Amino acid sequence: MSSKGVADDCLGWAARDASGVLSPYKFSRRTLGNEDVHIKITHCGVCYADVIWTRNKHGDSMYPVVPGHEIAGIVTKVGSSVHRFNVGDHVGVGTYVNSCRDCEYCNDREEVHCTKGSVFTFNGVDFDGTITKGGYSGYIVVHERYCFTIPKTYPLASAAPLLCAGITVYSPMVRHKMNQPGKSLGVIGLGGLGHMAVKFGKAFGLSVTVFSTSLSKKEEALSLLGADKFVVSSNQEEMKAMAKSLDFIIDTASGDHPFDPYMSLLKTYGVFVLVGFPSHEVKFSPANLNIGSKTVAGSITGGTKDIQEMIDFCAANGIHPNIELIPIEYANEALERLINRDVKYRFVIDVENSLKET
C-alpha cells in the first residue's frame, strides 16, 4: 500500500537516477475522479523527451521517472460525469495531462500554452501535488479533456507517435497555412518528426524537399516516404540550386547545425519553423532575415483541438508513422539507439503484450 492507502497496483518501468537505466517499478495512480478516464495502455511511443528526463539532462528530473508521452490504449472505466468516452473506446494521451482550463489559451483549446503551465504527462507536478508518471506503464488515469478519440479502424500502435512527433510538425504547418496544395516545403532531419512532416506535406499536396547530412537516407526519403527531392545539406552546390525556392522550412534536427544556409532557401515572405532543440544558440545573419521579409518561428506540440483534428486527418487519409514495435524489455536499448539515430522512424513499445509481472 502507498502512504495514501491506495494500492501500488500500476506496473511500469522507471529510471531511478541520472544513469537513465529503466527497470520494473510498482506505483499507485490516483483514484478515478468524476471527469477522469481510466485507460489500459496498449502502446507507447519512444520520444527523445524520454532520454532527457530519465537522464536528467535539464537538471529537473524527479526520480523515479516513468517516461512516455505518446500513449495509446483502451478505456476501461469512466468517471460519473464523463460524456465523451465509453468503456472500450480507443484513446490517446499526449504530452500533457492537465492545465488551468481558465486562461485565454485553455479557452481557445491551446492548452499546451496554458499561462499557468500545462502539466507534463510525466515528470510534472499534478493538481494534487503528485509527480506524474508516463506511458511506460500498464494504465493511466487522465481527465477526459486531455484524451483523444482514436478511430477503431486506425491501429493503436500507429496512433501512439502521433501524440508528440505527429502533432509537433502538424501544428505549425496548419498554423502557417501550409495545408494548401501547391506550396513548397523543406524538412530538415529525417527522424521521428521529420518523416511525419514529409507524410503530412504530401497529404497536403505540397512539393517536399528533405535536407539531411546522410546520403544514406536518400532512397528512403524519395521512394518510401514520397519526398520530391533530397538534398545533402553539406553539399554547397545542391544547396545553392535550391536558393529562394521554398515557402516553408520545418527544422526537426536536434543536433547543432548552421541556420544561415537554410534561410537563403526561403522565398520572399518565407517561414522557418524550429521544432527541434539544438543545444547551442540559434544564430543567423540579420540580412538573411530582413531581406525577403522572412519569418523565424518556434513551435512545440499543440492544443487539444489540433491534436484531435490531426488524428482524424491521419485516419481519413491513411497516414501512418513508420514504426519499429518493441517489447518493454528492449526500452533501454531503444533509448540508446534513439540517441544514435538508429531507428526508422519511431520506436513503439508493445505495452499490452510485454509488460508483465516478473
Order of alpha helices (4+ residues) and beta strands (2+ residues): beta-beta-beta-alpha-beta-beta-beta-alpha-beta-beta-beta-alpha-alpha-beta-alpha-beta-beta-alpha-beta-alpha-beta-alpha-beta-alpha-beta-alpha-beta-alpha
